[in-house]
Amino acid sequence: MGKDFPPAPAPRPAAQVRNVALVGRAGAGKTTLAEALLVATGAIPRAGRVEEGTTCLDTEEVEIRQQRSIALGVATVEHEGHRITLLDTPGSPDFVGELRAGLRAADSALFVVSAVSGVDAATVQLWEECAAVGMPRAVVLTQIDRPRADVDEAVRLCQLMLGEGVYPMHLVDRGPDGAARGLVSLLEPHVDPDRVGDHDADRLRAELIEGIIGESEDETLMERYLAGDELSVPDLVADLETAVARGHFHPVVCAAPLTGVGTEELLQLVVSALPSPTEHGCPPVTRPDGAPAPALGCDAEGPLVAEVVRTTTDPYVGRISLVRVFSGTLRPDVAVHVSGHGMAERGHPDHDADERIGVLTSPLGAALRPVAACPAGDVCAVARLTTAETGDTLSSPEEPRLVPPWELPVPQLPVAVEAASRGDEDRMATALARLVAEDPTVRLERRADTGQLLLWCVGDAHAEVLLERLRSRHGVAVTTVPVRVPLVETLRGPARVTGRHVKQSGGHGQYAVVVVEGEPGGPGSGIVFEQRIVGGTVPGQFHASVEKGIRAQAARGVNGDRPLVDLRVTLVDGKAHSVDSSDAAFQAAGALALRELVAAGGTQVLEPWCEIEVHVPGEHVGAVMSDLSSRRARVTGSEADPGRDRATVRAEVPEVELLGYPGVLRSVTHGTGSFDRRPLGYEPAPAAVAVPA
């Protein structure tokens, strides 16, 4: 299909490069807008339709079937001598890893807001996330040609919910039938009143100009404006980029992608107002061992530092790494150092290796167009980097550097997977390892206590996509089974018993007798072993043997496969034989003594509990607490952050009640809630949970 596309745009100086992430809720029209921009720049002959599965940027089978983006789509185009890379991010919270990868590669974000549905809480949360990392932002109001579109209300909501600095750049020119036929720029000194209806164009223009001047570095502009001088469009445009780059001025552009209205104005905004890589700056770097390294500048002649922001696997090409170059120039057939650190807890062990760069390409959706080099500020794709994973740094082998990984959500939804057949079992391990290398929001865990292989996902939609990729991309069929939450046991009450292991079969026999006292321990205390032997009835060299036998039996369990935890066992007496006593004999006696303790004192089934912190907008705190109460949770406190209208609810919850919690939390908070967990220990399980082992 690549033969139908024009060649990749030629490399440009960083000042003529724009890397723009399209951000917004699912259904706002990001992919449709991107298609319109690709047509307007001549990258594709005609726009595809999401409903028909023909868009340039949604290429995975699951994306086409679900009619929504699930992966970061990338396309590099050219407009008026500028090289523009569009990064179309998914809108679903389940794919926030792809969103943050797009933000890492971008220098600005275009927030796509539907003029029909307006701004929701999830969009506000994304806006705040971009603000926290200093990402310059602009707003595109799409779907202005829909019957229920209300541009004025959408602008008002943007200004109300996104905060200060949001200014419309245009008014919509509508025909007699109400259809949008063009935009009227508020930067122009004289606006035709017949084209803007009953809008107060003079007031809106004054507010826009004052907003630009307020962020300008040219102090004479304010003096001229206050003196009544007419400021020309070139004067204002010259300072528009500075205003946006500082992160406090956010222009709003309207667009109807299906008819092309607003497309040209948006492209002009991108090249004239959104910052270049030189203005946005580079992330901090260290050496791989954590030692400080000099700060980077966006200089094509500087030391090479680039980052893998996304990894995919093509059945014909192999592994493809999407790379953002921050400093230096990436060239084919050059050795680079691949460094990945800081993700060990996610199943990505620290690693360093040298590899050789192969062919460099510029992406246009699934089409990869060869390029000769990728200088600082640009984005490209590199094939067959066998050790590189998402988040890794590429640098010179002589001067290795490390870009710290970006913050990612901790996956909280476990999915237990098994190979569908013996043939799939052989390929499953390799396929799962590739999934983890591609997606840093995935974690793979083999639980020792249940033996299950768990694929930790961000949410239900994320899990569905991962399973689909195993099938379609890697040719592995897997089945999902219910996740088992491990139950354990402890002593119900104190007891004193004798463990007697005596065997005589001719020659050396086995002789060990131990008397132990047992009692329940505190939550989280584990197995505590003590001894109060008087008179050497059990020689000192066998005390550790008794303890070893008790701990081994506790790990195996006595009733079924439930281990014993949280108990105190004290060795108080016993007997030994000068010839027949041995380490093995006293281990066996210790194990037998524990079984006798269980028989005498009884057991109580325990279930694991977790401590969680739930992060939600303040308006959803009540709903979250109500839901937690239905999950046998103990709410231990809450804390408000009035400055961000966010709150944190802390609670203690049985682990079994968290199995489906990510989806429930997403539902009760309209996609704005998240939570973290840590193990808390074990507590008595109710009868409904403590089924026979």
TAFENHU-V222349 format. One record per pair of residues at least 24 apart in sequence whose C-alpha atoms are under 8 Angstrom apart, sorted by the first residue. I is the first residue (numbers start at 1). J is the second residue. D is the distance in whole Angstrom. If there is no record, write none. Layout:
{{I:J:D} {I:J:D}}
This chain:
{{1:367:7} {2:367:5} {2:368:7} {2:369:8} {4:44:8} {5:43:6} {5:44:6} {6:43:6} {6:44:8} {7:369:6} {7:370:8} {8:76:7} {8:77:7} {8:362:6} {8:369:6} {8:370:7} {8:371:7} {9:76:7} {9:77:6} {9:78:6} {9:83:7} {10:83:8} {10:371:8} {11:83:7} {11:373:7} {11:374:7} {11:375:7} {12:82:7} {12:83:7} {14:276:7} {14:277:6} {14:278:6} {14:298:7} {14:299:8} {14:375:8} {14:376:7} {14:377:5} {14:378:8} {15:276:5} {15:277:7} {15:278:6} {16:81:7} {16:82:5} {16:83:6} {16:271:8} {16:276:7} {17:82:6} {17:83:5} {17:84:6} {17:276:6} {17:277:7} {17:377:7} {17:378:7} {18:82:7} {18:83:6} {18:84:5} {18:85:6} {18:107:7} {18:270:7} {18:271:7} {18:274:7} {18:275:7} {18:276:5} {18:277:7} {19:84:6} {19:85:5} {19:86:6} {19:87:7} {19:105:7} {19:106:5} {19:107:5} {19:108:7} {19:276:7} {19:277:8} {19:378:8} {20:84:7} {20:85:6} {20:86:5} {20:87:6} {20:106:5} {20:107:6} {20:108:5} {20:109:6} {20:110:7} {21:86:6} {21:87:5} {21:88:6} {21:89:7} {21:102:6} {21:103:6} {21:106:6} {21:107:8} {21:108:6} {21:109:5} {21:110:6} {22:86:7} {22:87:6} {22:88:5} {22:89:6} {22:109:6} {22:110:5} {22:111:6} {22:112:7} {23:88:7} {23:89:6} {23:90:8} {23:91:7} {23:99:8} {23:109:6} {23:110:6} {23:111:5} {23:112:6} {23:126:8} {24:89:8} {24:90:8} {24:91:6} {24:111:6} {24:112:5} {24:113:7} {24:123:6} {24:126:8} {25:90:8} {25:91:4} {25:92:7} {25:112:8} {25:113:8} {25:120:8} {25:122:7} {25:123:6} {26:68:7} {26:90:7} {26:91:4} {26:92:6} {27:68:8} {27:91:8} {28:112:6} {28:113:6} {28:114:5} {28:142:7} {29:112:7} {29:113:8} {29:114:7} {29:142:7} {29:143:7} {30:88:7} {30:89:8} {30:112:6} {31:55:8} {31:57:7} {31:58:8} {31:69:8} {31:88:7} {32:257:7} {32:258:8} {33:142:8} {33:257:5} {34:86:7} {34:88:7} {35:257:8} {36:257:5} {36:258:7} {36:260:7} {36:263:7} {37:263:6} {37:267:8} {38:77:7} {40:263:7} {40:264:7} {41:77:7} {41:78:6} {41:79:6} {43:77:6} {56:364:7} {56:365:5} {56:366:7} {57:88:8} {57:364:8} {57:365:5} {57:366:7} {58:365:7} {59:365:7} {59:366:7} {62:465:7} {62:468:7} {70:95:6} {70:98:8} {70:465:8} {71:95:7} {71:98:6} {72:98:5} {72:99:7} {72:101:8} {72:102:7} {73:365:6} {74:363:6} {74:364:6} {74:365:6} {75:362:8} {75:363:5} {75:364:4} {75:365:6} {76:362:7} {76:363:6} {76:364:6} {79:267:8} {79:271:8} {82:271:7} {85:379:7} {93:671:6} {94:458:5} {94:459:5} {94:460:8} {94:461:6} {94:462:5} {95:458:8} {95:462:7} {96:408:8} {96:409:8} {97:408:6} {97:409:7} {97:439:8} {97:440:7} {97:441:6} {98:310:8} {100:406:8} {100:408:8} {101:309:5} {101:310:7} {102:309:7} {104:309:7} {104:406:8} {105:309:7} {105:323:8} {105:324:6} {105:379:7} {107:135:7} {107:136:7} {107:275:7} {107:276:7} {107:277:6} {107:280:6} {108:135:6} {108:136:5} {108:137:6} {108:138:8} {108:274:7} {108:275:7} {109:135:7} {109:136:6} {109:137:5} {109:138:6} {110:137:6} {110:138:5} {110:139:5} {110:140:7} {111:137:7} {111:138:6} {111:139:5} {111:140:6} {112:139:6} {112:140:5} {112:141:6} {112:142:7} {113:139:7} {113:140:6} {113:141:5} {113:142:6} {114:141:6} {114:142:5} {114:143:6} {114:144:8} {114:154:8} {115:141:6} {115:142:6} {115:143:6} {115:144:6} {115:149:5} {115:150:6} {115:151:5} {115:153:8} {115:154:5} {116:143:7} {116:144:7} {116:146:7} {116:148:6} {116:149:4} {116:150:6} {116:154:8} {118:153:8} {118:154:5} {118:157:7} {118:158:8} {119:154:7} {119:157:6} {119:158:6} {119:161:7} {121:670:8} {121:672:7} {122:670:7} {122:671:6} {122:672:5} {124:161:7} {124:162:6} {125:672:7} {127:162:7} {131:247:8} {134:247:6} {135:247:7} {135:280:8} {136:244:6} {136:245:5} {136:246:7} {136:247:5} {136:248:8} {136:250:8} {136:274:8} {136:275:8} {137:244:7} {137:247:7} {137:249:8} {137:250:6} {138:244:8} {138:250:5} {138:251:5} {138:252:6} {139:250:7} {139:251:6} {139:252:5} {139:253:6} {140:252:6} {140:253:5} {140:254:6} {140:255:7} {141:252:7} {141:253:6} {141:254:5} {141:255:6} {142:254:6} {142:255:5} {142:256:6} {142:257:7} {143:255:7} {143:256:5} {143:257:7} {144:180:7} {144:254:7} {144:255:6} {144:256:6} {145:179:6} {145:180:6} {145:256:6} {155:252:8} {164:248:8} {165:211:7} {165:248:6} {165:249:5} {165:250:6} {165:251:8} {166:249:6} {166:250:5} {166:251:6} {166:252:7} {167:207:8} {167:208:6} {167:211:8} {167:249:8} {167:250:6} {167:251:5} {167:252:6} {168:204:8} {168:208:7} {168:251:6} {168:252:4} {168:253:6} {169:208:7} {169:251:6} {169:252:6} {169:253:6} {170:252:8} {170:253:6} {170:254:7} {171:196:6} {172:196:7} {172:254:7} {180:256:8} {180:261:7} {181:261:7} {182:261:6} {182:262:7} {183:254:8} {183:261:7} {183:262:6} {187:233:6} {187:236:8} {188:232:8} {188:233:6} {189:230:8} {189:231:8} {189:232:7} {189:233:8} {209:236:7} {211:249:7} {212:236:7} {212:239:7} {212:240:6} {212:243:6} {212:249:7} {213:239:8} {215:239:8} {215:242:7} {215:243:5} {215:246:8} {215:248:8} {215:249:7} {216:240:8} {216:242:7} {216:243:6} {217:242:8} {237:272:7} {237:273:7} {238:272:8} {240:272:7} {240:273:5} {241:272:6} {241:273:4} {241:274:6} {241:275:6} {242:273:8} {242:275:8} {244:273:6} {244:274:6} {244:275:7} {245:274:7} {245:275:5} {245:279:7} {245:280:7} {276:377:8} {277:377:5} {278:377:8} {282:326:6} {283:403:7} {284:403:6} {284:404:7} {285:401:6} {285:402:5} {285:403:5} {285:404:7} {286:401:6} {286:402:5} {286:403:7} {286:404:8} {287:400:6} {287:401:5} {287:402:6} {288:339:7} {288:341:7} {288:400:7} {288:401:6} {288:402:5} {293:401:8} {296:326:8} {296:327:7} {297:326:8} {297:327:6} {298:326:6} {298:327:5} {298:328:8} {298:376:6} {298:377:6} {299:326:8} {299:327:5} {299:328:6} {299:376:6} {300:327:6} {300:328:4} {300:329:5} {300:375:5} {300:376:5} {301:327:8} {301:328:5} {301:329:7} {302:327:6} {302:328:4} {302:329:8} {303:327:6} {303:328:5} {303:395:8} {303:396:7} {303:399:8} {304:328:4} {304:329:6} {304:330:7} {304:394:7} {304:395:5} {304:396:6} {305:393:7} {305:394:6} {305:395:5} {305:396:7} {305:401:7} {306:393:6} {306:394:5} {306:395:6} {307:391:6} {307:392:6} {307:393:4} {307:394:6} {307:403:7} {308:388:7} {308:389:7} {308:390:5} {308:391:5} {308:392:5} {308:393:6} {308:394:8} {309:390:5} {309:391:6} {309:392:8} {310:389:8} {310:390:5} {310:391:8} {310:438:7} {310:439:8} {311:389:6} {311:390:6} {311:437:7} {311:438:5} {311:439:7} {312:438:6} {313:473:8} {314:473:8} {315:473:7} {317:383:7} {317:384:7} {318:383:7} {318:384:6} {319:383:6} {319:384:5} {319:385:7} {319:386:7} {320:381:6} {320:382:6} {320:383:5} {320:384:6} {320:385:7} {321:381:5} {321:382:5} {321:383:6} {321:384:8} {321:385:7} {321:388:8} {321:389:8} {321:390:8} {322:379:7} {322:380:6} {322:381:4} {322:382:6} {323:379:6} {323:380:5} {323:381:6} {323:382:7} {324:377:7} {324:378:6} {324:379:5} {324:380:7} {325:374:7} {325:375:7} {325:376:5} {325:377:6} {325:378:6} {325:379:6} {326:376:5} {326:377:5} {326:378:8} {327:375:7} {327:376:5} {327:377:7} {328:375:6} {328:376:5} {329:373:7} {329:374:6} {329:375:4} {329:376:6} {330:373:6} {330:374:5} {330:375:6} {331:357:7} {331:360:7} {331:372:7} {331:373:5} {331:374:7} {332:356:8} {332:357:5} {332:358:5} {332:359:6} {332:360:6} {332:372:7} {332:373:7} {333:357:5} {333:358:5} {333:359:8} {334:358:8} {335:396:7} {335:397:7} {336:394:6} {336:395:6} {336:396:5} {336:397:6} {337:393:8} {337:394:6} {337:395:5} {337:396:6} {337:397:5} {337:400:6} {338:387:7} {338:388:6} {338:392:7} {338:393:6} {338:394:5} {338:395:7} {339:388:8} {339:392:6} {339:393:5} {339:394:7} {339:400:8} {339:401:8} {339:402:6} {340:388:8} {340:389:8} {340:391:7} {340:392:5} {340:393:6} {340:402:8} {341:392:8} {341:402:8} {341:404:8} {341:405:8} {342:404:7} {342:405:7} {343:405:8} {346:440:7} {346:441:8} {346:442:7} {346:443:6} {347:436:8} {347:443:6} {347:444:7} {348:436:8} {348:437:8} {353:387:7} {354:397:7} {355:385:7} {356:385:8} {357:382:7} {357:383:8} {357:385:7} {358:382:7} {358:383:6} {358:384:7} {359:383:6} {389:437:5} {389:438:6} {390:437:6} {390:438:6} {390:439:7} {390:440:7} {391:440:8} {408:440:8} {408:441:7} {409:441:7} {409:458:8} {410:441:7} {410:458:7} {410:676:7} {411:441:6} {411:442:6} {411:443:7} {411:456:6} {411:457:5} {411:458:4} {411:459:8} {412:456:6} {412:457:6} {412:458:6} {412:459:7} {412:662:7} {412:676:8} {413:456:5} {413:457:5} {413:458:6} {413:459:6} {413:460:8} {413:659:7} {413:660:7} {413:661:8} {413:662:6} {414:454:6} {414:455:6} {414:456:4} {414:457:6} {414:483:7} {414:659:7} {415:454:5} {415:455:5} {415:456:6} {415:457:7} {415:463:7} {415:480:7} {415:481:8} {415:482:8} {415:483:7} {416:452:6} {416:453:6} {416:454:5} {416:455:6} {416:480:6} {416:481:6} {416:482:6} {416:483:5} {417:452:8} {417:453:6} {417:454:6} {417:455:7} {417:478:6} {417:479:6} {417:480:5} {417:481:6} {418:453:7} {418:478:5} {418:479:5} {418:480:6} {418:481:7} {419:476:8} {419:477:6} {419:478:4} {419:479:6} {420:477:5} {420:478:5} {420:479:6} {421:477:8} {424:476:5} {424:477:6} {424:478:7} {427:476:7} {428:476:6} {431:470:7} {431:474:6} {431:476:7} {432:470:8} {435:466:8} {449:486:6} {450:484:7} {450:485:8} {450:486:6} {452:483:8} {452:484:8} {458:662:8} {459:662:6} {459:663:6} {460:662:8} {460:663:7} {483:659:8} {485:607:8} {485:608:8} {485:655:7} {485:656:6} {486:562:8} {486:607:7} {486:608:7} {487:562:6} {487:563:8} {487:605:7} {487:606:6} {487:607:5} {487:608:7} {487:690:8} {488:562:5} {488:563:5} {488:564:6} {488:565:7} {488:605:6} {488:606:5} {488:607:6} {488:682:8} {489:562:6} {489:563:6} {489:564:5} {489:565:6} {489:603:6} {489:604:5} {489:605:4} {489:606:5} {490:520:6} {490:564:5} {490:565:5} {490:566:6} {490:567:6} {490:603:5} {490:604:5} {490:605:7} {490:606:7} {491:518:8} {491:519:6} {491:520:5} {491:567:7} {491:597:8} {491:598:6} {491:601:6} {491:602:6} {491:603:4} {491:604:6} {492:519:8} {492:520:7} {492:601:6} {492:602:5} {492:603:5} {492:604:5} {493:519:6} {493:520:6} {493:601:5} {493:602:7} {493:603:8} {494:518:5} {494:519:4} {494:520:7} {494:601:6} {495:519:7} {495:597:6} {495:600:6} {495:601:5} {496:597:7} {496:600:8} {497:593:7} {497:596:6} {497:597:6} {497:600:8} {498:593:6} {498:596:7} {499:589:5} {499:590:7} {499:591:8} {499:592:5} {499:593:4} {499:594:8} {499:596:7} {500:589:6} {500:592:7} {500:593:8} {501:585:7} {501:586:8} {501:588:7} {501:589:5} {501:592:8} {508:579:7} {508:580:6} {509:580:5} {509:581:8} {510:580:5} {510:581:6} {510:582:7} {510:585:6} {511:576:7} {511:577:6} {511:580:5} {511:581:5} {511:582:7} {511:585:6} {511:586:8} {512:574:8} {512:575:6} {512:576:6} {512:577:7} {512:581:6} {512:582:8} {512:585:6} {512:586:5} {512:589:6} {513:574:5} {513:575:5} {513:576:7} {513:586:7} {513:589:6} {514:538:8} {514:571:7} {514:572:8} {514:573:6} {514:574:4} {514:575:7} {514:586:8} {514:589:6} {514:590:7} {514:593:7} {515:571:6} {515:572:6} {515:573:5} {515:574:5} {515:593:8} {516:569:7} {516:570:5} {516:571:5} {516:572:6} {516:573:7} {516:593:7} {517:569:6} {517:570:5} {517:571:7} {517:572:7} {517:597:8} {518:567:7} {518:568:6} {518:569:4} {518:570:6} {518:597:7} {519:567:6} {519:568:5} {519:569:7} {520:566:6} {520:567:4} {520:568:6} {521:566:5} {521:567:4} {521:568:6} {522:566:6} {522:567:8} {523:566:6} {523:681:6} {523:682:6} {523:683:7} {524:566:6} {524:680:8} {524:681:5} {524:682:7} {525:565:8} {525:566:5} {525:567:7} {526:565:5} {526:566:4} {526:567:6} {527:551:7} {527:565:6} {527:566:5} {527:567:5} {527:568:6} {527:569:8} {528:566:8} {528:567:6} {528:568:5} {528:569:6} {529:568:6} {529:569:5} {529:570:6} {529:571:8} {530:568:8} {530:569:6} {530:570:5} {530:571:6} {531:570:5} {531:571:4} {531:572:6} {532:570:7} {532:571:6} {532:572:5} {532:573:8} {533:571:7} {533:572:5} {533:573:6} {534:572:8} {534:573:7} {537:573:6} {537:574:6} {537:575:5} {537:576:7} {538:573:7} {538:574:6} {538:575:6} {538:576:6} {539:576:7} {542:582:8} {542:583:6} {542:586:7} {545:583:6} {545:584:7} {545:586:6} {545:587:5} {545:590:8} {546:586:5} {546:587:5} {546:588:8} {546:589:7} {546:590:5} {546:591:8} {547:587:7} {547:590:7} {548:587:6} {548:590:8} {549:586:7} {549:587:4} {549:588:6} {549:589:7} {549:590:5} {549:591:5} {550:587:7} {550:590:5} {550:591:5} {550:593:8} {550:594:6} {551:591:8} {552:591:7} {553:591:5} {553:594:7} {553:595:8} {554:594:8} {558:595:6} {558:598:8} {559:693:7} {560:693:5} {561:693:7} {562:693:7} {604:684:7} {605:684:6} {605:685:6} {605:690:6} {606:682:6} {606:683:5} {606:684:4} {606:685:5} {606:690:8} {607:654:7} {607:655:8} {607:682:5} {607:683:6} {607:684:6} {607:685:5} {608:654:6} {608:655:6} {608:656:8} {608:679:8} {608:680:7} {608:681:6} {608:682:4} {608:683:7} {609:652:7} {609:653:6} {609:654:4} {609:655:5} {609:679:6} {609:680:5} {609:681:6} {609:682:6} {609:683:7} {610:652:6} {610:653:5} {610:654:6} {610:655:6} {610:677:6} {610:678:6} {610:679:5} {610:680:5} {610:681:7} {611:650:7} {611:651:6} {611:652:5} {611:653:6} {611:677:6} {611:678:5} {611:679:6} {611:680:6} {612:650:6} {612:651:5} {612:652:6} {612:653:7} {612:675:7} {612:676:5} {612:677:4} {612:678:7} {613:648:6} {613:649:6} {613:650:5} {613:651:7} {613:675:5} {613:676:5} {613:677:7} {614:648:5} {614:649:5} {614:650:6} {614:673:7} {614:674:6} {614:675:4} {614:676:7} {615:646:7} {615:647:6} {615:648:5} {615:649:7} {615:673:6} {615:674:5} {615:675:6} {616:646:6} {616:647:6} {616:648:7} {616:669:7} {616:672:6} {616:673:5} {616:674:7} {617:645:6} {617:646:4} {617:647:6} {617:669:8} {617:672:7} {617:673:7} {618:645:6} {618:646:5} {618:647:5} {620:668:7} {620:669:6} {621:647:7} {621:649:7} {623:668:7} {623:669:8} {624:665:7} {624:668:7} {624:669:8} {625:649:8} {628:653:8} {631:657:6} {632:657:8} {652:680:8}}
